[in-house]
């Protein structure tokens, strides 16, 4: 064999496996370090208040749980949700003050010139803004727990409380 044939065979031996191998998957570029991804809130404010109601019943009851840390988890979640409740109350007061314009109350109806009751536009607007407030995102980070830790075979926890905390209870 001459040197050219040997060199060609050697090149083919090296190149052939490289050509037959699968091309590596395209890698997505990593986002710049200055970018912050904000996760979508998991609950609305109304849902957070429902969870708080359930946690109060479950956490404050005289129950025997299968996880010693569970009462601490309930306490942490209740504290976070109490902050949310305070923020909701402050927002509700601000909405009232803006719409009532100094009046002590917003009446649901007003009388027109014929002494007939008509819906009060201020009351309608107040309710509309309260509904929007309740559907706005709740940014509280809540700790989930396992259903088995509640020991439902031993503890008679009301079904309404279980339904209230279901969103943070892992099956």
ChimeraX attribute file (.defattr): number of C-alpha atoms within 10 A of each C-alpha:
attribute: neighborCount
match mode: 1-to-1
recipient: residues
	/A:1	5
	/A:2	6
	/A:3	8
	/A:4	9
	/A:5	10
	/A:6	11
	/A:7	11
	/A:8	11
	/A:9	12
	/A:10	11
	/A:11	11
	/A:12	12
	/A:13	11
	/A:14	11
	/A:15	11
	/A:16	10
	/A:17	10
	/A:18	11
	/A:19	9
	/A:20	8
	/A:21	8
	/A:22	8
	/A:23	8
	/A:24	6
	/A:25	6
	/A:26	6
	/A:27	6
	/A:28	6
	/A:29	6
	/A:30	6
	/A:31	8
	/A:32	7
	/A:33	6
	/A:34	6
	/A:35	7
	/A:36	8
	/A:37	6
	/A:38	6
	/A:39	7
	/A:40	9
	/A:41	12
	/A:42	14
	/A:43	19
	/A:44	17
	/A:45	21
	/A:46	18
	/A:47	18
	/A:48	28
	/A:49	21
	/A:50	18
	/A:51	24
	/A:52	25
	/A:53	17
	/A:54	22
	/A:55	24
	/A:56	16
	/A:57	17
	/A:58	21
	/A:59	18
	/A:60	12
	/A:61	12
	/A:62	11
	/A:63	16
	/A:64	13
	/A:65	16
	/A:66	14
	/A:67	13
	/A:68	10
	/A:69	11
	/A:70	18
	/A:71	16
	/A:72	11
	/A:73	17
	/A:74	21
	/A:75	15
	/A:76	15
	/A:77	23
	/A:78	22
	/A:79	13
	/A:80	17
	/A:81	25
	/A:82	16
	/A:83	12
	/A:84	19
	/A:85	17
	/A:86	11
	/A:87	12
	/A:88	19
	/A:89	12
	/A:90	12
	/A:91	14
	/A:92	16
	/A:93	11
	/A:94	12
	/A:95	17
	/A:96	23
	/A:97	14
	/A:98	10
	/A:99	17
	/A:100	16
	/A:101	10
	/A:102	9
	/A:103	10
	/A:104	9
	/A:105	12
	/A:106	17
	/A:107	14
	/A:108	15
	/A:109	15
	/A:110	16
	/A:111	11
	/A:112	10
	/A:113	7
	/A:114	6
	/A:115	8
	/A:116	9
	/A:117	12
	/A:118	11
	/A:119	13
	/A:120	15
	/A:121	15
	/A:122	17
	/A:123	19
	/A:124	15
	/A:125	14
	/A:126	20
	/A:127	15
	/A:128	11
	/A:129	16
	/A:130	17
	/A:131	12
	/A:132	11
	/A:133	17
	/A:134	17
	/A:135	14
	/A:136	14
	/A:137	16
	/A:138	20
	/A:139	17
	/A:140	18
	/A:141	13
	/A:142	19
	/A:143	12
	/A:144	16
	/A:145	19
	/A:146	14
	/A:147	15
	/A:148	14
	/A:149	16
	/A:150	21
	/A:151	16
	/A:152	14
	/A:153	8
	/A:154	10
	/A:155	14
	/A:156	12
	/A:157	17
	/A:158	11
	/A:159	9
	/A:160	12
	/A:161	18
	/A:162	18
	/A:163	13
	/A:164	21
	/A:165	23
	/A:166	17
	/A:167	16
	/A:168	16
	/A:169	17
	/A:170	12
	/A:171	8
